[in-house]
Amino acid sequence: MAVRQVQARGIAEQCVPFARAARELELKPREFELAVQLGEVRTVSSGPGGRRRIAREEIERHKSAEGFPKELRTRLWVVGTAEGAELMGISPARFARLARGGCFAPVRFYVNRYRVVVWHYLASDLVEFADRNPEMLTGRTPALLRAALEKHPDRRARSWRARRLDQLTAATGDPWERAAVPAAVLDPGELAHAVPDPGERAYLHALRPVLARARPEATAAREVIDELVMAEDPDEIDWHRHCLIAALTEARADRPAPGCHTPTGSAAAPQEPTEPERRPAPPAEPVPGAEPTMPARPRGLWARLCGRKRPPGRDRAPEATAGRRP
């Protein structure tokens, strides 16, 4: 115990809190929050309760990188619908169709005073999508995208959930905390079906990660967010139940939940649902009669991102796009 305390004290002395790290990295609070979520800025567990901090080595790694802090802030550049459409050289209406169809996943959102969800996207994601799929930006909407929109008129919330769950899963090494990630998007009824043991459900609830935060006084926004973080479509719910049951198997093998005396690995569980069909994102196939030419884009915005360099060995959380997971 004494050795662990000394080690923990040593780690804490080599780390700095989030607010100080943000100042040293010349990032605004929301930029820093996004950097942590994306894995651009890596955190370590330090202090009681697993409190997360930033290692001094991580800060120095960024500060010594070429182009700091401009390159780091460019990788964290987020845009809304209007600026995203301008960046890609398409109309806002076409941009909205691509986003609703799950062609790229939102990275964050906010709820405005009219209780409308306003989505934001990583500018680098839009650049990469446009470079890979120029034919999706001109001509008629591809048939596969039209079919996807008919089945799921708006996949933005689903795409964001998938991406956020990937981020949270990548941020933890504890098996019970990993199991709590898919559990966080299942309503109480679905969770009870997947996890019959009330002790295990209580433990998962205690470990439940926060997918999105709202100001305490923003009651209306909180209600919208509470709805948005829950899985909606049956196939999405089945996928997250599948992930939860698989994660529970690993967690039970590691240790029982506190207060549960069921022998490890023998806790009752429903039959694992069949893995839902994975719906790939619409492939970039030219529509007959459509000329796959790249439309003109604002040179300054485009060059700013296309000229960026990714630092070697950067450990960024995997992106989740709609159709891959769930």
C-alpha positions in Angstrom: 0.0 0.0 0.0 2.8 2.4 0.9 4.6 1.7 -2.4 1.4 2.5 -4.4 0.9 5.7 -2.4 4.5 6.8 -3.2 4.0 5.9 -6.9 0.7 7.8 -7.0 2.3 10.9 -5.3 5.1 10.8 -7.9 2.7 10.7 -10.8 0.7 13.6 -9.3 3.8 15.7 -9.0 4.6 15.2 -12.7 1.1 16.2 -13.8 -0.9 19.4 -14.0 -4.7 20.0 -13.7 -6.8 20.6 -16.8 -7.1 24.3 -16.3 -3.4 24.9 -16.2 -2.7 22.4 -19.1 -5.2 24.4 -21.2 -3.4 27.6 -20.5 0.0 26.2 -21.3 -1.4 24.6 -24.5 -3.0 28.0 -25.4 -6.4 26.3 -25.8 -9.8 27.7 -24.9 -11.8 25.6 -22.4 -14.0 24.0 -25.0 -11.1 23.4 -27.3 -9.3 21.7 -24.5 -12.3 19.6 -23.6 -12.6 18.5 -27.2 -8.8 17.7 -27.4 -9.1 15.4 -24.4 -12.2 13.7 -25.9 -10.5 13.1 -29.2 -7.3 11.9 -27.6 -5.3 14.8 -29.0 -4.3 15.6 -25.4 -3.8 12.4 -23.4 -4.7 12.2 -19.8 -3.4 10.0 -16.9 -5.1 8.9 -13.7 -3.7 10.8 -10.8 -4.8 11.3 -7.2 -7.7 9.8 -5.2 -10.8 8.7 -7.1 -9.0 8.2 -10.4 -8.9 12.0 -11.1 -7.5 12.7 -14.5 -4.7 15.1 -15.1 -2.2 15.9 -17.9 1.4 14.7 -17.7 4.0 17.4 -18.0 5.6 15.2 -20.7 2.4 15.4 -22.8 2.4 19.2 -22.6 6.0 19.4 -23.6 5.3 17.0 -26.5 2.8 19.4 -28.0 4.8 22.6 -27.2 7.8 21.2 -29.0 5.8 20.1 -32.1 6.2 22.0 -35.3 3.6 24.8 -35.8 2.5 24.9 -32.1 -0.1 26.1 -31.2 -1.6 26.7 -34.6 -1.4 23.1 -35.8 -3.0 21.8 -32.7 -5.9 24.3 -32.8 -6.4 23.6 -36.5 -6.9 19.9 -35.7 -9.6 21.0 -33.2 -11.3 23.4 -35.5 -15.1 22.7 -35.5 -17.7 24.1 -37.9 -21.4 24.2 -38.1 -23.6 23.6 -41.1 -23.1 26.9 -42.9 -19.3 27.0 -42.5 -19.0 23.3 -43.2 -20.9 23.8 -46.5 -18.7 26.7 -47.4 -15.6 24.7 -46.6 -16.7 21.8 -48.9 -18.0 24.1 -51.6 -21.6 22.8 -51.5 -25.0 24.2 -50.5 -26.1 24.0 -46.9 -29.0 21.8 -48.0 -26.7 19.2 -49.6 -24.4 19.4 -46.5 -27.4 18.7 -44.3 -28.4 15.6 -46.4 -24.8 14.2 -46.2 -24.8 14.8 -42.4 -28.3 13.3 -41.8 -27.3 10.3 -43.9 -24.3 9.6 -41.7 -21.6 10.4 -44.1 -19.6 12.1 -41.3 -20.2 12.1 -37.6 -20.8 15.2 -35.5 -18.1 15.8 -32.9 -20.2 17.9 -30.5 -23.5 19.8 -30.2 -25.3 22.4 -28.1 -29.0 23.1 -27.5 -30.1 26.6 -28.3 -32.8 28.6 -26.5 -35.4 27.1 -28.9 -34.5 23.6 -27.7 -33.0 22.9 -31.1 -29.9 20.7 -31.3 -27.1 22.5 -33.2 -24.4 20.1 -34.5 -20.7 20.8 -34.9 -18.2 18.8 -37.0 -14.5 18.6 -37.2 -13.3 20.6 -40.2 -10.6 17.9 -40.8 -13.3 15.2 -41.1 -15.1 17.2 -43.8 -11.9 17.8 -45.8 -11.1 14.1 -45.7 -14.6 13.1 -46.7 -14.6 15.6 -49.6 -11.2 14.4 -50.8 -12.2 10.8 -50.8 -15.7 11.3 -52.2 -15.8 14.2 -54.7 -18.7 12.6 -56.6 -20.9 12.9 -53.5 -20.6 16.7 -53.7 -22.1 17.2 -57.1 -24.9 16.0 -59.3 -27.9 14.0 -58.1 -28.0 12.5 -54.6 -26.7 8.9 -54.9 -29.4 6.2 -54.6 -27.8 4.5 -51.6 -27.8 7.8 -49.7 -31.4 8.4 -50.7 -32.3 4.9 -49.4 -30.4 5.5 -46.2 -32.3 8.7 -45.6 -35.6 7.0 -46.2 -34.8 4.4 -43.6 -33.2 6.8 -41.1 -34.1 10.4 -41.9 -31.6 11.7 -39.5 -28.5 9.8 -38.2 -26.7 12.7 -36.6 -27.6 11.8 -33.0 -26.8 8.1 -33.7 -23.5 9.0 -35.3 -22.5 11.3 -32.4 -23.4 8.6 -29.9 -21.3 6.0 -31.7 -18.3 8.4 -31.8 -18.7 9.4 -28.2 -18.9 5.8 -27.0 -15.8 4.9 -28.9 -14.0 7.9 -27.2 -15.2 6.8 -23.7 -14.2 3.2 -24.3 -10.8 4.1 -25.4 -10.3 6.3 -22.3 -10.7 3.5 -19.8 -8.8 0.3 -19.1 -11.1 -1.0 -16.3 -13.5 -3.8 -17.5 -16.4 -2.6 -15.5 -16.0 1.0 -16.6 -15.9 -0.3 -20.2 -19.2 -2.2 -19.6 -20.7 1.0 -18.2 -20.1 2.8 -21.6 -22.8 1.0 -23.7 -25.0 0.7 -20.6 -25.1 4.5 -20.6 -27.2 4.7 -23.8 -29.8 2.0 -22.8 -33.0 3.0 -21.0 -33.8 1.3 -17.7 -36.0 -1.4 -19.3 -33.4 -2.4 -21.8 -30.7 -2.3 -19.2 -32.7 -4.6 -16.9 -33.2 -7.0 -19.7 -29.5 -7.1 -20.5 -28.3 -7.1 -16.8 -30.8 -9.0 -14.6 -28.7 -8.7 -11.5 -29.7 -5.5 -9.6 -26.3 -5.3 -7.9 -24.5 -5.3 -11.2 -27.0 -2.7 -12.6 -26.4 -0.4 -9.6 -22.6 -0.7 -10.1 -22.9 0.1 -13.8 -25.0 3.1 -13.0 -22.4 4.3 -10.5 -19.7 4.0 -13.2 -21.9 5.6 -15.9 -19.9 8.1 -17.9 -21.2 11.5 -18.9 -21.7 11.7 -22.6 -22.7 15.4 -22.7 -22.9 18.1 -20.0 -25.4 20.8 -19.6 -25.4 23.8 -17.2 -27.3 23.0 -14.0 -29.7 25.9 -14.6 -30.5 24.8 -18.2 -33.4 22.5 -17.4 -34.8 22.6 -20.9 -31.5 21.8 -22.5 -31.0 19.0 -19.9 -34.2 17.3 -21.0 -33.2 17.5 -24.7 -29.8 16.0 -23.9 -31.2 13.2 -21.8 -33.3 12.2 -24.8 -30.4 12.6 -27.2 -28.0 10.3 -25.4 -30.4 7.3 -25.4 -30.3 4.8 -28.3 -33.4 5.0 -30.4 -33.6 2.5 -33.3 -34.1 -1.2 -32.6 -31.0 -2.2 -34.4 -28.9 0.4 -32.6 -30.3 -0.8 -29.2 -29.5 -4.4 -30.1 -26.0 -3.4 -31.0 -25.4 -1.7 -27.7 -26.9 -4.6 -25.8 -24.6 -7.0 -27.7 -21.6 -4.8 -26.7 -22.7 -4.6 -23.1 -23.2 -8.3 -22.7 -19.7 -9.0 -24.3 -18.2 -6.4 -22.0 -20.0 -7.9 -18.9 -18.5 -11.3 -19.7 -15.0 -9.8 -19.4 -15.9 -7.7 -16.4 -17.3 -10.7 -14.4 -14.2 -12.7 -15.3 -12.1 -9.9 -13.8 -14.0 -9.4 -10.5 -17.6 -9.5 -9.3 -19.5 -6.2 -8.9 -19.4 -4.9 -5.3 -22.1 -6.5 -3.2 -22.6 -9.3 -5.7 -21.8 -12.7 -4.3 -22.5 -14.7 -7.4 -19.4 -16.7 -8.4 -17.4 -15.0 -11.1 -18.6 -15.7 -14.6 -21.9 -17.4 -13.5 -24.1 -14.3 -13.2 -27.4 -14.8 -15.0 -27.7 -13.1 -18.3 -30.2 -13.2 -21.2 -29.3 -14.9 -24.4 -27.0 -12.6 -26.3 -28.9 -11.0 -29.2 -27.8 -11.7 -32.7 -25.4 -9.0 -33.9 -27.4 -6.6 -36.0 -26.6 -6.2 -39.6 -23.9 -3.5 -40.0 -24.9 -0.9 -42.5 -21.9 0.5 -44.3 -21.8 4.2 -45.1 -22.9 4.9 -48.7 -19.9 4.1 -50.9 -18.4 6.7 -53.1 -19.7 5.4 -56.4 -20.4 7.9 -59.2 -24.1 8.3 -60.0 -24.7 7.6 -63.7 -24.7 10.9 -65.6 -23.1 12.8 -62.8 -19.7 14.3 -63.5 -17.4 13.5 -60.5 -15.6 16.8 -60.5 -14.5 18.6 -57.3 -16.4 21.9 -56.9 -14.5 25.1 -56.1 -13.8 25.7 -52.4 -12.6 28.7 -50.5 -8.8 28.4 -51.0 -7.8 29.8 -47.6 -9.9 27.5 -45.6 -9.1 24.4 -47.7 -5.3 25.1 -47.7 -5.3 25.6 -44.0 -6.4 22.1 -43.4 -4.9 20.3 -46.3 -1.5 21.6 -45.4 -1.7 20.4 -41.8 0.8 17.8 -40.5 -0.1 15.2 -38.0 2.6 14.7 -35.3 4.1 11.2 -35.3 2.8 8.7 -32.8 -0.3 10.8 -32.0 -2.8 8.6 -30.1 -6.2 9.9 -31.1 -9.4 8.1 -30.1 -10.9 6.3 -33.1 -13.6 8.0 -35.0 -17.0 6.4 -35.1 -19.0 7.0 -38.2 -22.6 5.9 -38.7 -23.0 2.5 -40.2 -19.8 1.1 -38.7 -20.8 1.2 -35.1 -23.7 0.8 -34.3 
